[in-house]
Amino acid sequence: MFVGVDPGKSGHCVMIQGNTVTKFRFPIIGTEYDLQGMLDIFRNFEKDNCHIVVEDVKALQKPFQAGNWSLAEGKTILVMSCVALKLPYTLVHSKTWQRELWQGVKVQQRDTGKKTAKGEPKYETLTKETTLLAIKRLFPDADLRISERAVKPDDGVIDALALAEYCRRNFR
């Protein structure tokens, strides 16, 4: 079992076992994490037959934004779930797994409208779009939607599947 976990209240957990991809949506009660529900997700994993990669989220641009607190809380809950159930895990920064999974994929960028010191246009990397391209190449049949009713691929599912693939490549 290779498990990738994308923290956050809209995050996901994805397990690759053989040729099967299984998605777990984080349970939320109102606006709060369902702690028991999150622990129950981790009970699906066999400690002697799995490795879990949790994205090592760092602070966003403004350190006291609410999103930073939520990500930090989510990461702590996920890590403590691994610790409580004695599941092997590794924290991996997004740039680390992206560097590996984006190999051979044209990095998507957009013009910021700003200029460099030399007067050249500045571009920002579109990480979600680039990751989606990579995942569609690696898992052409995977359902990347949050549910059967959803129309579009979900960023949390995509990132969690990317983390699970990174886990499969690095923690056999």
Residue, then its C-alpha position, 0 to 999 in steps of 0.5 A: m500500500f502506497v498512500g499519499v496525503d494532501p493536508g487541508k480541509s479540502g484535502h484527500c488521502v489516496m492509496i495505490q495498492g497493486n493496480t487499484v487507486t482508492k480515494f478517501r475524502f477527509p471528513i469534516i463536521g461543519t467547519e472542523y475536522d472530524l478527528q475520529g473520522m480521520l483516524d478511521i481512514f488511517r485504520n484502513f492501512e496495514k502497518d506492515n504493508c504500507h508507507i504514507v507520504v504526507e505533504d510537508v506544508k509550509a506557511l503561505q506568504k502571510p504567516f498569520q492567515a487562517g489558511n496557514w493555521s488550518l494546514a498546520e492543524g491538518k498536518t498535525i492530525l495526519v501525522m498524529s494519526c500515523v503515530a497513534l496507529k504506528l504507521p510508517y510515514t514520511l513528510v515530503h515538501s511539494k517541490t520535492w515530489q513535483r520535481e520528480l513527477w513533472q519529468g517530461v511534462k511541459v511546466q504550465q506558466r502564465d505571465t504575471g504582468k510584471k517585469t524582471a530587472k532586465g525588462e523581461p516578462k515574469y512568469e508564475t508556475l501553474t502547479k495545479e495544472t502541471t500536476l494534472l498533466a503529469i497525473k493524466r499521463l501516469f494514470p489515464d483511467a483514474d477518476l480524479r473527481i471528488s465524487e461521481r456527481a462532480v464534473k471537474p478533477d479535484d485538486g486534493v485528489i490530484d495532489a494526493l494521487a501524485l504523493a501516492e505515486y511519489c511514495r510508490r517510487n521512493f518507498r518500496 
